[in-house]
Amino acid sequence: MGNIIKSTEEVVSCSDNGQHPLVYINLKPGFGQCQYCGQRFEKTTAETAQTEQTTAA
């Protein structure tokens, strides 16, 4: 998986749409990766998320 999923939450979950067991990933360090599918996650602030959403539109 090449996309990085950005979240304002400190903990996210991943199951790859039911393809592997549900796991929770701690983003307190600023980033994390699923041990099963390799999906990467990045913690972002609400302000950064809003700016990126506006820029993409």
PDB file of N, CA, C and O in Angstrom:
ATOM      1  N   MET A   1       0.852  -1.190   0.000  1.00  0.00           N
ATOM      2  CA  MET A   1       0.000   0.000   0.000  1.00  0.00           C
ATOM      3  C   MET A   1       0.886   1.239   0.000  1.00  0.00           C
ATOM      4  O   MET A   1       1.798   1.356   0.819  1.00  0.00           O
ATOM      5  N   GLY A   2       0.625   2.136  -0.894  1.00  0.00           N
ATOM      6  CA  GLY A   2       1.468   3.299  -1.006  1.00  0.00           C
ATOM      7  C   GLY A   2       0.915   4.546  -0.342  1.00  0.00           C
ATOM      8  O   GLY A   2       1.664   5.490  -0.088  1.00  0.00           O
ATOM      9  N   ASN A   3      -0.374   4.570  -0.056  1.00  0.00           N
ATOM     10  CA  ASN A   3      -0.975   5.761   0.522  1.00  0.00           C
ATOM     11  C   ASN A   3      -0.764   5.803   2.023  1.00  0.00           C
ATOM     12  O   ASN A   3      -0.790   4.775   2.701  1.00  0.00           O
ATOM     13  N   ILE A   4      -0.556   7.006   2.529  1.00  0.00           N
ATOM     14  CA  ILE A   4      -0.471   7.221   3.968  1.00  0.00           C
ATOM     15  C   ILE A   4      -1.809   7.803   4.404  1.00  0.00           C
ATOM     16  O   ILE A   4      -2.255   8.815   3.865  1.00  0.00           O
ATOM     17  N   ILE A   5      -2.443   7.170   5.369  1.00  0.00           N
ATOM     18  CA  ILE A   5      -3.717   7.653   5.882  1.00  0.00           C
ATOM     19  C   ILE A   5      -3.429   8.611   7.019  1.00  0.00           C
ATOM     20  O   ILE A   5      -2.732   8.264   7.973  1.00  0.00           O
ATOM     21  N   LYS A   6      -3.964   9.814   6.919  1.00  0.00           N
ATOM     22  CA  LYS A   6      -3.746  10.829   7.950  1.00  0.00           C
ATOM     23  C   LYS A   6      -4.943  10.862   8.877  1.00  0.00           C
ATOM     24  O   LYS A   6      -6.087  10.751   8.437  1.00  0.00           O
ATOM     25  N   SER A   7      -4.668  11.017  10.183  1.00  0.00           N
ATOM     26  CA  SER A   7      -5.726  11.011  11.185  1.00  0.00           C
ATOM     27  C   SER A   7      -5.402  12.008  12.284  1.00  0.00           C
ATOM     28  O   SER A   7      -4.238  12.221  12.625  1.00  0.00           O
ATOM     29  N   THR A   8      -6.444  12.616  12.833  1.00  0.00           N
ATOM     30  CA  THR A   8      -6.254  13.502  13.979  1.00  0.00           C
ATOM     31  C   THR A   8      -6.324  12.714  15.284  1.00  0.00           C
ATOM     32  O   THR A   8      -6.067  13.269  16.352  1.00  0.00           O
ATOM     33  N   GLU A   9      -6.669  11.434  15.211  1.00  0.00           N
ATOM     34  CA  GLU A   9      -6.768  10.579  16.400  1.00  0.00           C
ATOM     35  C   GLU A   9      -5.390  10.051  16.790  1.00  0.00           C
ATOM     36  O   GLU A   9      -4.505   9.925  15.944  1.00  0.00           O
ATOM     37  N   GLU A  10      -5.210   9.741  18.087  1.00  0.00           N
ATOM     38  CA  GLU A  10      -3.939   9.181  18.550  1.00  0.00           C
ATOM     39  C   GLU A  10      -3.883   7.671  18.365  1.00  0.00           C
ATOM     40  O   GLU A  10      -2.799   7.088  18.357  1.00  0.00           O
ATOM     41  N   VAL A  11      -5.041   7.035  18.217  1.00  0.00           N
ATOM     42  CA  VAL A  11      -5.098   5.590  18.001  1.00  0.00           C
ATOM     43  C   VAL A  11      -6.037   5.323  16.827  1.00  0.00           C
ATOM     44  O   VAL A  11      -7.161   5.823  16.798  1.00  0.00           O
ATOM     45  N   VAL A  12      -5.573   4.535  15.865  1.00  0.00           N
ATOM     46  CA  VAL A  12      -6.389   4.168  14.709  1.00  0.00           C
ATOM     47  C   VAL A  12      -6.483   2.644  14.651  1.00  0.00           C
ATOM     48  O   VAL A  12      -5.713   1.940  15.304  1.00  0.00           O
ATOM     49  N   SER A  13      -7.436   2.144  13.862  1.00  0.00           N
ATOM     50  CA  SER A  13      -7.570   0.697  13.709  1.00  0.00           C
ATOM     51  C   SER A  13      -7.404   0.331  12.240  1.00  0.00           C
ATOM     52  O   SER A  13      -7.632   1.146  11.346  1.00  0.00           O
ATOM     53  N   CYS A  14      -7.000  -0.919  12.016  1.00  0.00           N
ATOM     54  CA  CYS A  14      -6.830  -1.415  10.654  1.00  0.00           C
ATOM     55  C   CYS A  14      -7.227  -2.881  10.619  1.00  0.00           C
ATOM     56  O   CYS A  14      -6.851  -3.654  11.500  1.00  0.00           O
ATOM     57  N   SER A  15      -7.993  -3.262   9.595  1.00  0.00           N
ATOM     58  CA  SER A  15      -8.307  -4.674   9.354  1.00  0.00           C
ATOM     59  C   SER A  15      -8.214  -4.983   7.858  1.00  0.00           C
ATOM     60  O   SER A  15      -8.513  -6.098   7.431  1.00  0.00           O
ATOM     61  N   ASP A  16      -7.796  -3.985   7.060  1.00  0.00           N
ATOM     62  CA  ASP A  16      -7.707  -4.131   5.608  1.00  0.00           C
ATOM     63  C   ASP A  16      -8.999  -4.701   5.049  1.00  0.00           C
ATOM     64  O   ASP A  16      -8.997  -5.664   4.281  1.00  0.00           O
ATOM     65  N   ASN A  17     -10.106  -4.082   5.454  1.00  0.00           N
ATOM     66  CA  ASN A  17     -11.449  -4.499   5.027  1.00  0.00           C
ATOM     67  C   ASN A  17     -11.728  -5.969   5.328  1.00  0.00           C
ATOM     68  O   ASN A  17     -12.308  -6.682   4.509  1.00  0.00           O
ATOM     69  N   GLY A  18     -11.308  -6.411   6.511  1.00  0.00           N
ATOM     70  CA  GLY A  18     -11.577  -7.777   6.943  1.00  0.00           C
ATOM     71  C   GLY A  18     -10.571  -8.803   6.448  1.00  0.00           C
ATOM     72  O   GLY A  18     -10.770 -10.003   6.640  1.00  0.00           O
ATOM     73  N   GLN A  19      -9.508  -8.357   5.823  1.00  0.00           N
ATOM     74  CA  GLN A  19      -8.502  -9.276   5.285  1.00  0.00           C
ATOM     75  C   GLN A  19      -7.530  -9.796   6.340  1.00  0.00           C
ATOM     76  O   GLN A  19      -6.840 -10.789   6.110  1.00  0.00           O
ATOM     77  N   HIS A  20      -7.472  -9.134   7.493  1.00  0.00           N
ATOM     78  CA  HIS A  20      -6.638  -9.596   8.595  1.00  0.00           C
ATOM     79  C   HIS A  20      -7.289  -9.204   9.907  1.00  0.00           C
ATOM     80  O   HIS A  20      -8.238  -8.421   9.900  1.00  0.00           O
ATOM     81  N   PRO A  21      -6.810  -9.722  11.039  1.00  0.00           N
ATOM     82  CA  PRO A  21      -7.417  -9.369  12.333  1.00  0.00           C
ATOM     83  C   PRO A  21      -7.369  -7.861  12.581  1.00  0.00           C
ATOM     84  O   PRO A  21      -6.443  -7.178  12.143  1.00  0.00           O
ATOM     85  N   LEU A  22      -8.362  -7.364  13.276  1.00  0.00           N
ATOM     86  CA  LEU A  22      -8.423  -5.948  13.634  1.00  0.00           C
ATOM     87  C   LEU A  22      -7.301  -5.629  14.605  1.00  0.00           C
ATOM     88  O   LEU A  22      -7.153  -6.294  15.631  1.00  0.00           O
ATOM     89  N   VAL A  23      -6.512  -4.617  14.287  1.00  0.00           N
ATOM     90  CA  VAL A  23      -5.432  -4.176  15.169  1.00  0.00           C
ATOM     91  C   VAL A  23      -5.581  -2.683  15.406  1.00  0.00           C
ATOM     92  O   VAL A  23      -6.134  -1.961  14.576  1.00  0.00           O
ATOM     93  N   TYR A  24      -5.085  -2.231  16.541  1.00  0.00           N
ATOM     94  CA  TYR A  24      -5.076  -0.818  16.887  1.00  0.00           C
ATOM     95  C   TYR A  24      -3.645  -0.325  16.841  1.00  0.00           C
ATOM     96  O   TYR A  24      -2.730  -0.995  17.318  1.00  0.00           O
ATOM     97  N   ILE A  25      -3.459   0.846  16.264  1.00  0.00           N
ATOM     98  CA  ILE A  25      -2.122   1.395  16.050  1.00  0.00           C
ATOM     99  C   ILE A  25      -2.020   2.733  16.759  1.00  0.00           C
ATOM    100  O   ILE A  25      -2.840   3.626  16.546  1.00  0.00           O
ATOM    101  N   ASN A  26      -1.006   2.865  17.605  1.00  0.00           N
ATOM    102  CA  ASN A  26      -0.767   4.074  18.381  1.00  0.00           C
ATOM    103  C   ASN A  26      -0.020   5.083  17.512  1.00  0.00           C
ATOM    104  O   ASN A  26       1.054   4.787  16.989  1.00  0.00           O
ATOM    105  N   LEU A  27      -0.597   6.277  17.361  1.00  0.00           N
ATOM    106  CA  LEU A  27       0.043   7.319  16.557  1.00  0.00           C
ATOM    107  C   LEU A  27       0.663   8.414  17.420  1.00  0.00           C
ATOM    108  O   LEU A  27       1.012   9.475  16.903  1.00  0.00           O
ATOM    109  N   LYS A  28       0.807   8.180  18.720  1.00  0.00           N
ATOM    110  CA  LYS A  28       1.409   9.197  19.592  1.00  0.00           C
ATOM    111  C   LYS A  28       2.804   9.609  19.122  1.00  0.00           C
ATOM    112  O   LYS A  28       3.158  10.779  19.269  1.00  0.00           O
ATOM    113  N   PRO A  29       3.618   8.696  18.560  1.00  0.00           N
ATOM    114  CA  PRO A  29       4.928   9.118  18.048  1.00  0.00           C
ATOM    115  C   PRO A  29       4.819   9.990  16.785  1.00  0.00           C
ATOM    116  O   PRO A  29       5.810  10.573  16.347  1.00  0.00           O
ATOM    117  N   GLY A  30       3.616  10.075  16.204  1.00  0.00           N
ATOM    118  CA  GLY A  30       3.425  10.868  14.996  1.00  0.00           C
ATOM    119  C   GLY A  30       3.126  10.021  13.779  1.00  0.00           C
ATOM    120  O   GLY A  30       2.645  10.533  12.768  1.00  0.00           O
ATOM    121  N   PHE A  31       3.407   8.724  13.862  1.00  0.00           N
ATOM    122  CA  PHE A  31       3.170   7.834  12.730  1.00  0.00           C
ATOM    123  C   PHE A  31       3.077   6.398  13.236  1.00  0.00           C
ATOM    124  O   PHE A  31       3.427   6.110  14.380  1.00  0.00           O
ATOM    125  N   GLY A  32       2.605   5.506  12.378  1.00  0.00           N
ATOM    126  CA  GLY A  32       2.516   4.091  12.714  1.00  0.00           C
ATOM    127  C   GLY A  32       2.257   3.284  11.462  1.00  0.00           C
ATOM    128  O   GLY A  32       1.924   3.831  10.411  1.00  0.00           O
ATOM    129  N   GLN A  33       2.415   1.959  11.587  1.00  0.00           N
ATOM    130  CA  GLN A  33       2.229   1.083  10.438  1.00  0.00           C
ATOM    131  C   GLN A  33       1.587  -0.216  10.898  1.00  0.00           C
ATOM    132  O   GLN A  33       1.931  -0.747  11.955  1.00  0.00           O
ATOM    133  N   CYS A  34       0.655  -0.725  10.103  1.00  0.00           N
ATOM    134  CA  CYS A  34      -0.015  -1.986  10.405  1.00  0.00           C
ATOM    135  C   CYS A  34       0.973  -3.141  10.258  1.00  0.00           C
ATOM    136  O   CYS A  34       1.673  -3.245   9.251  1.00  0.00           O
ATOM    137  N   GLN A  35       1.022  -4.007  11.272  1.00  0.00           N
ATOM    138  CA  GLN A  35       1.944  -5.139  11.235  1.00  0.00           C
ATOM    139  C   GLN A  35       1.532  -6.224  10.250  1.00  0.00           C
ATOM    140  O   GLN A  35       2.354  -7.059   9.874  1.00  0.00           O
ATOM    141  N   TYR A  36       0.265  -6.223   9.823  1.00  0.00           N
ATOM    142  CA  TYR A  36      -0.214  -7.242   8.891  1.00  0.00           C
ATOM    143  C   TYR A  36      -0.101  -6.812   7.435  1.00  0.00           C
ATOM    144  O   TYR A  36       0.494  -7.519   6.621  1.00  0.00           O
ATOM    145  N   CYS A  37      -0.672  -5.652   7.101  1.00  0.00           N
ATOM    146  CA  CYS A  37      -0.734  -5.255   5.690  1.00  0.00           C
ATOM    147  C   CYS A  37       0.249  -4.149   5.320  1.00  0.00           C
ATOM    148  O   CYS A  37       0.431  -3.855   4.139  1.00  0.00           O
ATOM    149  N   GLY A  38       0.880  -3.537   6.313  1.00  0.00           N
ATOM    150  CA  GLY A  38       1.868  -2.501   6.022  1.00  0.00           C
ATOM    151  C   GLY A  38       1.293  -1.119   5.784  1.00  0.00           C
ATOM    152  O   GLY A  38       2.034  -0.185   5.478  1.00  0.00           O
ATOM    153  N   GLN A  39      -0.033  -0.973   5.921  1.00  0.00           N
ATOM    154  CA  GLN A  39      -0.651   0.343   5.735  1.00  0.00           C
ATOM    155  C   GLN A  39      -0.009   1.331   6.702  1.00  0.00           C
ATOM    156  O   GLN A  39       0.162   1.033   7.884  1.00  0.00           O
ATOM    157  N   ARG A  40       0.344   2.510   6.191  1.00  0.00           N
ATOM    158  CA  ARG A  40       0.980   3.525   7.033  1.00  0.00           C
ATOM    159  C   ARG A  40      -0.043   4.591   7.426  1.00  0.00           C
ATOM    160  O   ARG A  40      -0.928   4.950   6.649  1.00  0.00           O
ATOM    161  N   PHE A  41       0.104   5.075   8.637  1.00  0.00           N
ATOM    162  CA  PHE A  41      -0.770   6.100   9.200  1.00  0.00           C
ATOM    163  C   PHE A  41       0.089   7.228   9.749  1.00  0.00           C
ATOM    164  O   PHE A  41       1.195   6.998  10.238  1.00  0.00           O
ATOM    165  N   GLU A  42      -0.431   8.455   9.665  1.00  0.00           N
ATOM    166  CA  GLU A  42       0.281   9.619  10.174  1.00  0.00           C
ATOM    167  C   GLU A  42      -0.681  10.468  10.984  1.00  0.00           C
ATOM    168  O   GLU A  42      -1.806  10.729  10.557  1.00  0.00           O
ATOM    169  N   LYS A  43      -0.234  10.896  12.152  1.00  0.00           N
ATOM    170  CA  LYS A  43      -1.054  11.785  12.987  1.00  0.00           C
ATOM    171  C   LYS A  43      -0.907  13.203  12.472  1.00  0.00           C
ATOM    172  O   LYS A  43       0.198  13.668  12.193  1.00  0.00           O
ATOM    173  N   THR A  44      -2.022  13.874  12.352  1.00  0.00           N
ATOM    174  CA  THR A  44      -2.024  15.253  11.888  1.00  0.00           C
ATOM    175  C   THR A  44      -2.920  16.077  12.804  1.00  0.00           C
ATOM    176  O   THR A  44      -3.767  15.526  13.507  1.00  0.00           O
ATOM    177  N   THR A  45      -2.738  17.369  12.797  1.00  0.00           N
ATOM    178  CA  THR A  45      -3.590  18.237  13.604  1.00  0.00           C
ATOM    179  C   THR A  45      -4.846  18.574  12.806  1.00  0.00           C
ATOM    180  O   THR A  45      -4.870  18.418  11.585  1.00  0.00           O
ATOM    181  N   ALA A  46      -5.869  19.027  13.484  1.00  0.00           N
ATOM    182  CA  ALA A  46      -7.116  19.402  12.803  1.00  0.00           C
ATOM    183  C   ALA A  46      -6.853  20.540  11.821  1.00  0.00           C
ATOM    184  O   ALA A  46      -7.447  20.572  10.744  1.00  0.00           O
ATOM    185  N   GLU A  47      -5.971  21.474  12.177  1.00  0.00           N
ATOM    186  CA  GLU A  47      -5.666  22.605  11.297  1.00  0.00           C
ATOM    187  C   GLU A  47      -4.969  22.126  10.027  1.00  0.00           C
ATOM    188  O   GLU A  47      -5.285  22.597   8.935  1.00  0.00           O
ATOM    189  N   THR A  48      -4.029  21.200  10.159  1.00  0.00           N
ATOM    190  CA  THR A  48      -3.315  20.672   8.997  1.00  0.00           C
ATOM    191  C   THR A  48      -4.272  19.906   8.096  1.00  0.00           C
ATOM    192  O   THR A  48      -4.208  20.038   6.874  1.00  0.00           O
ATOM    193  N   ALA A  49      -5.156  19.107   8.683  1.00  0.00           N
ATOM    194  CA  ALA A  49      -6.124  18.336   7.903  1.00  0.00           C
ATOM    195  C   ALA A  49      -7.032  19.268   7.109  1.00  0.00           C
ATOM    196  O   ALA A  49      -7.325  18.999   5.944  1.00  0.00           O
ATOM    197  N   GLN A  50      -7.478  20.350   7.721  1.00  0.00           N
ATOM    198  CA  GLN A  50      -8.347  21.310   7.050  1.00  0.00           C
ATOM    199  C   GLN A  50      -7.612  21.975   5.894  1.00  0.00           C
ATOM    200  O   GLN A  50      -8.183  22.145   4.817  1.00  0.00           O
ATOM    201  N   THR A  51      -6.355  22.353   6.103  1.00  0.00           N
ATOM    202  CA  THR A  51      -5.548  22.997   5.048  1.00  0.00           C
ATOM    203  C   THR A  51      -5.348  22.054   3.876  1.00  0.00           C
ATOM    204  O   THR A  51      -5.489  22.464   2.724  1.00  0.00           O
ATOM    205  N   GLU A  52      -5.019  20.780   4.154  1.00  0.00           N
ATOM    206  CA  GLU A  52      -4.783  19.814   3.087  1.00  0.00           C
ATOM    207  C   GLU A  52      -6.073  19.543   2.310  1.00  0.00           C
ATOM    208  O   GLU A  52      -6.041  19.366   1.092  1.00  0.00           O
ATOM    209  N   GLN A  53      -7.192  19.512   3.008  1.00  0.00           N
ATOM    210  CA  GLN A  53      -8.470  19.269   2.361  1.00  0.00           C
ATOM    211  C   GLN A  53      -8.816  20.431   1.432  1.00  0.00           C
ATOM    212  O   GLN A  53      -9.310  20.208   0.327  1.00  0.00           O
ATOM    213  N   THR A  54      -8.565  21.659   1.861  1.00  0.00           N
ATOM    214  CA  THR A  54      -8.837  22.839   1.047  1.00  0.00           C
ATOM    215  C   THR A  54      -7.922  22.876  -0.161  1.00  0.00           C
ATOM    216  O   THR A  54      -8.358  23.214  -1.262  1.00  0.00           O
ATOM    217  N   THR A  55      -6.651  22.530   0.035  1.00  0.00           N
ATOM    218  CA  THR A  55      -5.676  22.550  -1.060  1.00  0.00           C
ATOM    219  C   THR A  55      -6.009  21.520  -2.123  1.00  0.00           C
ATOM    220  O   THR A  55      -5.811  21.770  -3.312  1.00  0.00           O
ATOM    221  N   ALA A  56      -6.517  20.355  -1.706  1.00  0.00           N
ATOM    222  CA  ALA A  56      -6.827  19.284  -2.647  1.00  0.00           C
ATOM    223  C   ALA A  56      -8.079  19.576  -3.477  1.00  0.00           C
ATOM    224  O   ALA A  56      -8.248  19.004  -4.554  1.00  0.00           O
ATOM    225  N   ALA A  57      -8.939  20.438  -3.001  1.00  0.00           N
ATOM    226  CA  ALA A  57     -10.211  20.693  -3.680  1.00  0.00           C
ATOM    227  C   ALA A  57     -10.064  21.573  -4.900  1.00  0.00           C
ATOM    228  O   ALA A  57     -11.054  21.870  -5.570  1.00  0.00           O
TER     229      ALA A  57
END
